[in-house]
Amino acid sequence: MQLTCTDIRHDTSDVTTYWFETDNAFDFIPGQFLPLEVDIEGTTHQRCYSLASLPGEKKCSLTIKRVAGGLVSNYLADSFAVGDSLSCSNAAGDFHLNLVDQQPLLMLSAGSGVTPVYSMLQARLAADADADIVFIHSASTPSDRIYVQELEALAEKHSNLKLVWAVSREHDQTLYHGRLSQALLQSVVPDVTSRTVLMCGPEAYMESAKAWFAALGIAPSQVHNEQFQAAIDLATNASDAQSHTLTVNGSEVSIAGDESVLDALEKEGLPIFAACRAGVCGSCRCKGDKDKLVSVTTGPLSEEDIEQGYFLACASQVKDDMFVEIG
């Protein structure tokens, strides 16, 4: 599908929202991401970005954070303009609104992780204007907040939506709460244990939140999340510097000890698709011997998948010779 950019808004110093129009309305589940194909100097790069809009329309929006050293995010921020076009595949992702029913929600986001949560919030309120929702967004400063006008407009329209800004570098407690913490959760969400949680943000934020939930007695089954990270640095996770051999579809591929399986396969021109390259989307799923793998994340893979030897090529290295099945 072809997307044509119709508007660009600079939300913060490093976050930009892009609006696109399409020839045909396309469907997705709020919370899912869109795999993009971005051509840079004659080379096509695949990346996944969460949709901020609602499904069933001929327009959509993506909110993208500039990442230090990020090839695609920097290209879009510096060179992409209204009127430019991109290609995309069908929306995908296991973090979406269908994970919940009609129960009260606690929606948590940090930084650009607000994008899929905001999409789900709009959809939930569109389906049930009286839905019981607490939405807490974390940012470093007031100027780092995203979707400020949109979220405050929704909170003003829906008295059942409680909007909380958790701003870590601001002391005006009449406008903002401080950094998100277990104490803050207990204070602003007294019934937190009875709510289903939908959250998205950086790794440290997610791990802290999960620890607070455990301490508060919130069952893991009540928590649904997607981790936002721009890239995976595997170099420090290699077991050694020794090279190994991957046997893939009858071909032998050499892989260095500090190299990801994805990099090794792409270097040989083997047919593997990788959209997010950050251990989130699962598009680079492969199968091998789990005892010969070192993976920094398993992303959307289930425990059953992992037990069967499935892994994410972008997030994995090997510590021995191994057969690999792509897909």
Number of C-alpha atoms within 10 A of each C-alpha: 12 15 20 19 20 16 14 18 11 14 18 14 10 16 20 20 20 22 19 21 18 16 12 12 12 16 13 18 21 27 29 25 27 21 23 23 19 19 15 13 6 7 8 11 15 18 20 26 22 26 26 27 23 22 17 13 14 14 20 20 22 21 25 25 23 20 16 11 10 12 12 19 20 17 14 17 20 10 9 16 15 13 11 12 18 15 14 17 14 12 20 19 21 20 25 22 20 11 12 15 10 10 12 17 23 23 24 24 26 24 19 28 25 26 29 28 32 26 23 26 26 19 19 21 17 12 9 11 15 13 19 19 23 22 23 22 28 27 22 16 14 18 12 17 21 26 17 14 9 11 19 15 11 17 18 12 11 16 14 16 22 18 19 19 20 26 24 16 14 16 11 10 10 6 12 17 20 18 16 21 14 15 11 14 18 14 11 15 17 10 12 20 16 16 19 24 23 26 26 26 24 17 13 9 17 20 13 13 18 15 13 17 20 11 10 15 12 19 12 12 8 16 16 18 19 25 20 21 17 19 16 15 14 18 14 8 15 20 15 13 12 13 16 16 18 23 15 16 11 9 11 15 18 17 24 19 21 21 22 24 27 23 16 20 20 13 12 12 9 15 10 16 17 23 23 24 23 22 30 27 27 25 22 22 24 19 19 21 18 16 12 14 19 18 20 16 16 20 17 19 18 11 11 9 14 16 12 13 18 23 31 31 28 31 26 24 29 29 21 17 16 21 15 19 15 17 15
